[in-house]
Amino acid sequence: MSDVRLGLRENLGQFSLLVVVNAFVGAMVGMERTILPPIAEQEFHLAARSAVLSFIVVFGVTKALTNYLAGRLSDRFGRKHVLVGGWLVAVPVPFLLMWAPSWAWVLFANALLGVSQGLTWSTTVIMKIDLAGPQKRGLAMGLNEFAGYFAVALSALATGFIAARYGLRPEPFYLGVGFVAVGLALSALVVRETKHHVAAESKLHGALPPEGAPTQREVFWRTTLFDKNLSSVSQAGLVNNLNDGMAWGLFPLFFSAAHMNLRQIGTLAAIYPATWGVSQLVTGALSDRIGRKWLIASGMWVQSVGIAMVVLASGFAGFAIGAALLGVGTAMVYPTLLAAIGDVAHPSWRASAVGVYRLWRDLGYAFGALLAGVTADAFGLPAAMWLVAALTFGSGLVVALRMRETLQRPAPVQPAVVPTCIEAEALRQRSSAVVIDVRSPEEYAAGHVEGAINIPLDALASGVGEIPKDAFVVTACGKGGGRSDSAAEQLRAMGYTSVRPLCGGTQAWLQLNSQGG
């Protein structure tokens, strides 16, 4: 574990691979977005909106429950095993959708898809948080969600065009066979386990409270209700996916009622997740700079405006603008919610907290489909969409009033103030200090500060990679000044926020010990 390093740059190869894997995960969902509601109406002759949207209910419930288990399973058996298992569950899905003789078979396929998505998407999220460490967590989640939802958009667009040319089945689902084959191969053969990174971050994060790690029951209730930050995040995730479930099921029907053809519906179905996906390249990193709370609250409000614009529009252009606004608002929220979970939860129970959050978030699919379907049957499509817009706006108010900012910003560095050296006696009282002896190995062997790490001055830049930037660092040479001062300046330039040379150098330390000080 000595070679384990945290950070996006340090783990660029594996992180990039997981981004690609998550794109194939997202593409599996995207192949349903355009064509499954028309299949329900045209091939299986389902008239009730609640019946048409039943596939989303099944998908949402199974995915939500699997999300909850995925965190616990990944902690127990390892991330990679859960990821591969999720892809194996997905293998039959495209074949079932191609040849389903009844709507019950479609529902069964969506149950399998929900289990697969819960295992694969949850695990890629957890693995990316593992690799990124505490720095640039928002950017990491932005890249993850960009890959997944941009792939949703491309897959929705592709299946819409294929369906317009060849028919609703089976040709559009051929894509799914390829998605499963590539995703499973990459996960089984190339992806590596990331649990060692959790152990490394746990050391940096600090010790657990005296009572130790919370139980699964305690994590569940903290994330669901008792912790104001975690529970605010959970309810926002649920409402976000509630409106996504509505958009998934009702938007194609609403556009069809407005006399859009299948190609136009496919394009409109792609605009929302495409905008969502691309915008996350900006919003994830933005949350690392400006914070999480207000990006989440304002994102929910932008989503509400987008839904309202779709209801009020009367043609393709208006629908496209509303769908794009919904995508931008979702992009402001989606990676930021995950980053906030990472901010609050200790690494030792973070995967379980992510699982609880994703349980509630993806139950939003089921709640959204049920609520939208029943309301649409009773009062019409516009009424269902107005109701969801109002709930989305209210969720933003909950975040604004209940949640605190979770992003921990380092104390500002005052460059004009040059820290003085630390006396040997004071160093003895700082048991947590990291002492770097910048002399040659020969000088170090002749005598050194107890516990000091020997990194010669000319190798300093490449030798401190595993030392946290916020650690209290003391540089030591022979008699103080000179090399230790130069090393301290170098470390400050590299971003280390608390560095001081040792007054009198190693000689002062050895003299203090010889006097019995």
C-alpha positions in Angstrom: 0.0 0.0 0.0 3.1 2.3 0.1 2.6 3.2 -3.6 -1.1 4.2 -3.1 -1.6 7.9 -3.9 -4.8 10.0 -3.9 -5.8 12.5 -6.6 -7.0 12.7 -10.1 -3.6 13.2 -11.7 -2.0 10.5 -9.7 -4.7 8.0 -10.7 -5.5 9.4 -14.2 -5.3 6.0 -16.0 -7.8 4.2 -13.8 -10.0 7.2 -13.3 -10.3 7.7 -17.1 -11.1 4.0 -17.5 -13.9 4.3 -15.0 -15.3 7.3 -16.8 -15.4 5.2 -20.0 -17.1 2.3 -18.2 -19.7 4.7 -16.7 -20.5 5.9 -20.2 -21.5 2.4 -21.2 -23.5 2.1 -18.0 -25.4 5.3 -19.0 -25.9 4.1 -22.6 -27.8 1.1 -21.3 -30.5 3.4 -19.8 -30.4 5.8 -22.8 -31.6 3.1 -25.2 -35.0 3.1 -23.5 -35.5 6.9 -23.2 -36.9 7.6 -26.7 -38.7 4.4 -27.7 -40.1 2.5 -24.7 -43.1 4.7 -24.2 -44.1 4.5 -27.9 -43.6 0.7 -27.7 -46.0 0.6 -24.7 -48.6 2.4 -26.7 -48.2 1.1 -30.2 -47.2 -2.6 -29.7 -48.7 -3.4 -26.3 -51.7 -1.0 -26.6 -51.4 0.5 -23.1 -53.7 3.5 -22.8 -53.4 4.5 -19.1 -50.4 6.8 -18.4 -49.7 5.0 -15.1 -49.5 1.7 -17.0 -47.1 3.1 -19.6 -44.9 4.5 -16.9 -44.9 1.2 -14.9 -41.5 0.3 -16.4 -40.0 3.3 -14.7 -41.5 2.3 -11.4 -40.0 -1.1 -11.6 -36.6 0.3 -12.8 -36.6 2.9 -10.0 -37.5 0.6 -7.1 -35.0 -2.2 -8.1 -32.2 0.3 -8.8 -32.9 2.2 -5.5 -32.8 -1.0 -3.4 -29.7 -2.2 -5.2 -28.0 1.1 -4.6 -28.4 0.7 -0.9 -26.9 -2.8 -1.1 -24.1 -1.8 -3.5 -22.3 0.4 -0.9 -22.4 -2.4 1.7 -21.4 -5.1 -0.8 -18.5 -3.0 -2.1 -17.2 -2.4 1.4 -17.4 -6.2 2.1 -16.3 -7.8 -1.1 -14.5 -5.1 -3.0 -15.6 -2.6 -5.6 -14.5 -4.5 -8.7 -16.4 -7.6 -7.9 -19.6 -5.6 -7.5 -19.0 -3.8 -10.8 -18.5 -7.0 -12.7 -21.5 -8.6 -11.1 -23.6 -5.6 -12.2 -22.6 -6.1 -15.8 -23.4 -9.8 -15.7 -26.9 -9.0 -14.6 -27.3 -6.7 -17.6 -26.5 -9.4 -20.2 -30.1 -10.6 -20.9 -31.6 -7.1 -20.9 -31.3 -6.1 -24.6 -32.5 -9.5 -25.7 -35.5 -9.4 -23.5 -36.4 -5.9 -24.8 -36.0 -7.1 -28.4 -38.2 -10.1 -28.2 -40.6 -9.5 -25.2 -43.9 -11.1 -26.1 -45.8 -9.1 -23.4 -45.4 -6.0 -21.3 -44.6 -8.2 -18.3 -41.4 -9.3 -20.0 -40.5 -5.6 -20.5 -41.1 -5.0 -16.8 -38.8 -8.0 -16.0 -36.1 -6.6 -18.3 -36.3 -3.3 -16.4 -36.1 -5.0 -13.1 -32.8 -6.5 -14.3 -31.7 -3.2 -15.7 -32.4 -1.5 -12.3 -30.3 -4.1 -10.5 -27.5 -3.7 -13.0 -27.5 0.1 -12.9 -27.6 0.0 -9.1 -24.5 -2.1 -8.9 -22.5 -0.6 -11.8 -23.2 3.1 -11.5 -23.0 3.1 -7.7 -19.7 1.3 -7.8 -18.1 3.6 -10.4 -19.1 6.6 -8.3 -17.6 5.0 -5.1 -14.4 4.1 -7.0 -13.9 7.6 -8.4 -14.4 9.1 -4.9 -11.8 6.6 -3.6 -9.3 7.6 -6.3 -9.8 11.4 -6.1 -9.4 11.8 -2.4 -10.5 14.9 -0.7 -9.2 17.3 -3.3 -11.3 18.1 -6.5 -14.1 15.8 -5.4 -16.7 17.9 -7.2 -14.7 17.7 -10.5 -14.4 14.0 -10.1 -18.2 13.6 -9.8 -18.8 16.0 -12.6 -16.6 13.9 -15.0 -18.4 10.8 -13.8 -21.9 12.1 -14.3 -20.9 13.8 -17.6 -19.8 10.5 -19.0 -23.0 8.7 -17.9 -25.6 11.2 -18.9 -23.9 12.3 -22.2 -24.0 8.6 -23.1 -27.7 8.5 -22.1 -28.3 11.3 -24.6 -26.3 9.8 -27.4 -27.9 6.4 -26.9 -31.4 8.0 -26.8 -30.6 9.9 -30.0 -29.2 6.9 -31.8 -32.1 4.6 -30.8 -34.6 7.2 -32.0 -33.1 7.5 -35.4 -32.7 3.7 -35.8 -36.4 3.3 -34.7 -37.5 5.9 -37.2 -35.8 4.1 -40.0 -36.1 0.4 -39.1 -39.0 0.2 -36.6 -39.3 0.1 -32.8 -38.0 -3.5 -32.4 -35.6 -5.2 -32.5 -32.9 -3.1 -34.3 -32.6 -0.2 -31.8 -31.7 -2.7 -29.0 -28.8 -4.2 -31.0 -26.8 -1.3 -29.5 -27.4 -2.7 -26.0 -25.7 -5.9 -26.8 -22.5 -4.0 -27.7 -22.8 -1.8 -24.6 -22.9 -4.9 -22.4 -20.0 -6.6 -24.1 -17.6 -3.7 -24.0 -18.6 -2.6 -20.4 -18.2 -6.1 -19.0 -14.9 -6.7 -20.8 -13.3 -3.5 -19.5 -14.6 -4.0 -15.9 -13.4 -7.6 -15.7 -10.1 -7.3 -17.5 -8.7 -3.7 -16.9 -10.4 -2.0 -13.9 -8.5 -2.4 -10.7 -9.7 -2.5 -7.1 -9.7 0.8 -5.2 -10.2 -0.2 -1.5 -6.6 0.5 -0.7 -7.2 4.2 -1.5 -9.9 4.2 1.2 -7.4 3.1 3.8 -5.0 5.8 2.7 -7.6 8.5 2.9 -8.8 7.4 6.2 -5.4 8.1 7.7 -5.5 11.6 6.3 -9.1 12.2 7.4 -8.3 11.5 11.0 -9.5 9.1 13.6 -13.1 8.1 14.1 -15.0 9.5 17.1 -14.4 7.5 20.3 -17.6 5.5 19.7 -16.2 4.2 16.4 -17.8 3.9 13.1 -21.6 4.2 13.0 -23.7 1.1 12.5 -25.6 0.5 9.2 -28.8 1.6 11.0 -27.2 4.8 12.2 -25.8 5.6 8.8 -29.3 5.0 7.3 -31.0 7.4 9.7 -28.3 10.0 9.6 -28.5 10.2 5.8 -32.3 10.0 5.7 -33.3 12.3 8.5 -31.1 13.3 11.4 -28.1 14.9 9.8 -29.3 18.1 8.3 -26.8 18.2 5.5 -27.0 14.5 4.5 -30.8 14.4 4.7 -31.1 17.7 2.7 -29.0 16.1 0.1 -31.1 12.9 0.1 -34.4 14.7 -0.4 -33.0 16.9 -3.2 -31.7 13.7 -4.9 -35.2 12.1 -4.6 -37.0 15.1 -6.0 -34.4 15.5 -8.8 -35.0 12.0 -10.0 -38.8 12.4 -9.4 -38.8 15.0 -12.1 -36.4 12.9 -14.2 -38.8 10.0 -14.0 -41.6 12.3 -15.1 -39.5 13.6 -18.0 -38.5 10.1 -19.0 -42.1 8.9 -19.1 -44.2 11.9 -20.0 -42.1 14.1 -22.2 -42.2 11.6 -25.2 -46.0 11.4 -24.8 -46.3 15.2 -24.4 -44.2 15.8 -27.5 -46.2 13.3 -29.4 -49.5 14.9 -28.4 -48.0 18.2 -29.8 -47.5 16.4 -33.2 -43.7 15.9 -33.0 -42.5 13.0 -35.1 -40.3 10.2 -33.8 -37.1 11.8 -35.0 -38.0 15.1 -33.3 -39.0 13.2 -30.1 -35.6 11.5 -30.2 -33.8 14.8 -30.5 -35.8 16.4 -27.7 -35.3 13.3 -25.5 -31.5 13.7 -26.1 -31.3 17.5 -25.5 -32.1 17.2 -21.8 -29.5 14.5 -20.8 -26.9 15.9 -23.3 -27.1 19.4 -21.7 -27.1 17.7 -18.3 -24.0 15.7 -19.2 -21.9 18.4 -20.8 -22.7 21.0 -18.2 -21.4 18.8 -15.4 -17.9 19.3 -16.8 -18.3 22.9 -15.5 -20.6 22.5 -12.5 -18.7 19.7 -10.7 -15.5 21.8 -10.7 -17.5 24.9 -9.9 -18.8 23.4 -6.7 -15.1 22.9 -5.6 -14.7 26.7 -5.8 -18.0 28.3 -4.7 -19.4 25.6 -2.5 -22.2 23.0 -2.6 -25.3 24.5 -0.9 -26.4 27.3 -3.2 -25.4 25.4 -6.4 -27.9 22.7 -5.3 -30.7 25.0 -4.3 -30.4 27.2 -7.4 -30.2 24.1 -9.6 -33.5 22.8 -8.3 -35.1 26.2 -9.1 -33.7 26.2 -12.6 -35.1 22.7 -13.1 -38.5 23.9 -12.0 -38.3 26.8 -14.6 -37.3 24.3 -17.3 -40.3 22.0 -16.7 -42.6 25.1 -16.7 -41.3 26.2 -20.0 -41.9 22.8 -21.6 -45.5 23.0 -20.4 -46.0 26.5 -21.7 -44.3 25.9 -25.1 -46.2 25.1 -28.2 -43.5 24.0 -30.6 -40.1 22.3 -31.1 -38.0 25.4 -30.2 -39.8 26.0 -26.9 -39.6 22.4 -26.0 -35.9 22.4 -26.7 -35.2 25.4 -24.5 -37.2 24.0 -21.6 -35.4 20.6 -21.9 -32.0 22.4 -22.0 -32.9 24.4 -18.9 -33.9 21.2 -17.1 -30.6 19.7 -18.1 -28.6 22.7 -16.8 -30.4 22.7 -13.5 -29.9 19.0 -13.1 -26.2 19.4 -13.9 -25.9 22.0 -11.1 -27.3 19.5 -8.7 -26.2 16.0 -9.6 -22.5 15.9 -9.1 -22.7 18.5 -6.3 -25.0 16.2 -4.2 -22.5 13.4 -4.4 -19.6 15.7 -3.6 -21.5 16.9 -0.5 -21.9 13.3 0.7 -18.2 12.9 0.3 -17.6 16.1 2.3 -19.7 15.0 5.3 -19.2 11.2 5.6 -16.0 9.7 7.0 -14.2 7.5 4.4 -14.9 4.4 6.6 -18.7 4.7 6.2 -18.9 6.9 3.1 -19.8 4.0 0.7 -22.7 3.1 2.9 -23.9 6.7 3.1 -23.7 7.0 -0.7 -25.8 3.8 -0.9 -28.5 5.3 1.3 -28.5 8.5 -0.6 -28.8 6.7 -3.9 -31.6 4.5 -2.4 -33.7 7.6 -1.8 -32.5 9.4 -5.0 -33.5 6.6 -7.3 -36.8 5.9 -5.5 -37.5 9.3 -7.0 -37.9 7.5 -10.4 -40.7 5.3 -9.0 -42.4 8.2 -7.1 -42.1 10.4 -10.1 -43.6 7.8 -12.5 -46.4 6.9 -10.1 -47.2 10.5 -9.3 -47.0 11.8 -12.8 -48.9 8.8 -14.2 -51.8 9.0 -11.7 -52.0 12.8 -12.0 -51.9 12.6 -15.8 -54.7 10.0 -15.9 -56.8 12.1 -13.6 -56.1 15.7 -14.8 -54.0 15.5 -18.0 -50.4 15.7 -18.9 -49.9 19.5 -18.2 -51.3 19.2 -14.6 -48.8 16.3 -13.8 -45.9 18.4 -15.1 -47.0 21.5 -13.2 -47.2 19.5 -10.0 -43.6 18.1 -10.5 -42.3 21.6 -11.2 -43.8 22.9 -7.9 -42.3 20.0 -5.9 -38.9 20.7 -7.5 -39.0 24.3 -6.5 -40.0 23.4 -2.9 -37.0 21.0 -2.7 -34.7 23.9 -3.5 -36.3 25.8 -0.6 -35.6 22.9 1.8 -31.9 23.0 0.8 -31.7 26.8 1.2 -33.3 26.7 4.7 -32.0 23.5 6.2 -28.6 22.7 4.8 -25.2 24.2 5.7 -22.2 24.6 3.4 -20.3 21.3 3.4 -17.2 22.3 1.4 -14.3 22.7 3.8 -12.0 25.5 2.6 -8.4 25.7 3.9 -7.6 28.7 6.0 -6.3 31.5 3.7 -2.5 31.7 3.5 -0.9 35.1 4.2 2.0 35.2 1.8 3.4 38.4 3.3 4.1 36.7 6.6 7.1 34.4 6.6 6.8 31.8 9.4 9.7 31.7 11.8 11.6 28.5 12.6 10.4 26.2 15.3 12.5 25.5 18.4 13.6 21.9 19.2 11.8 22.0 22.5 8.5 23.1 20.7 9.0 20.4 18.1 9.0 17.7 20.8 5.5 18.9 21.8 4.2 18.5 18.2 3.9 14.7 17.9 1.9 15.0 14.7 4.6 17.0 12.9 6.2 15.5 9.7 10.0 16.1 9.9 11.9 16.1 6.7 15.7 15.9 6.9 17.0 17.5 3.7 20.7 16.5 4.2 22.5 13.7 2.4 21.9 10.1 3.4 25.4 10.0 5.0 24.7 13.1 7.1 21.3 11.6 8.1 22.9 8.3 9.1 25.3 10.2 11.5 22.4 11.5 13.5 18.9 12.9 13.0 15.7 14.0 14.6 13.7 11.1 15.9 11.1 10.0 13.3 12.5 12.3 10.5 12.2 11.3 6.9 15.3 11.7 4.8 14.6 13.4 1.5 17.7 15.2 0.2 17.1 18.8 -0.9 17.7 18.0 -4.6 15.1 15.2 -4.5 12.5 17.2 -2.5 10.0 17.9 -5.4 9.6 14.3 -6.3 9.9 12.8 -2.8 7.0 14.4 -0.9 4.1 13.2 -3.0 2.5 11.1 -0.1 2.7 13.9 2.5 -0.7 15.7 2.8 -0.6 19.4 1.8 -2.2 20.4 5.1 0.2 18.5 7.3 2.5 20.4 9.8 5.9 20.0 8.2 9.3 20.8 9.7 12.4 20.9 7.6 15.8 20.1 9.2 19.4 20.4 8.1 22.7 20.4 10.1 22.8 23.7 11.9 19.6 25.4 10.7 19.1 28.0 8.0 20.5 27.3 4.5 19.1 24.1 3.3 16.2 23.8 5.7 15.1 27.4 4.8 15.4 26.6 1.1 13.4 23.4 1.5 10.6 25.3 3.5 10.3 27.8 0.7 10.1 25.1 -1.9 7.3 23.3 0.0 5.3 26.5 0.4 5.5 27.0 -3.3 4.2 23.5 -3.9 1.1 24.3 -1.8 2.1 23.1 1.6 0.2 25.4 4.0 2.2 24.9 7.3 5.9 24.6 6.9 8.7 25.7 9.3 12.4 25.0 9.5 14.0 23.7 12.7 15.8 26.4 14.6 19.5 25.3 15.0 18.9 22.3 12.8 19.6 18.7 13.8 22.5 19.9 16.0 20.0 21.7 18.3 17.8 18.6 18.5 20.7 16.3 19.4 22.0 18.8 22.0 18.6 19.0 23.6 18.4 15.2 23.9 22.0 14.9 25.2 21.1 17.3 28.0 18.1 15.2 29.0 15.7 18.0 27.9 
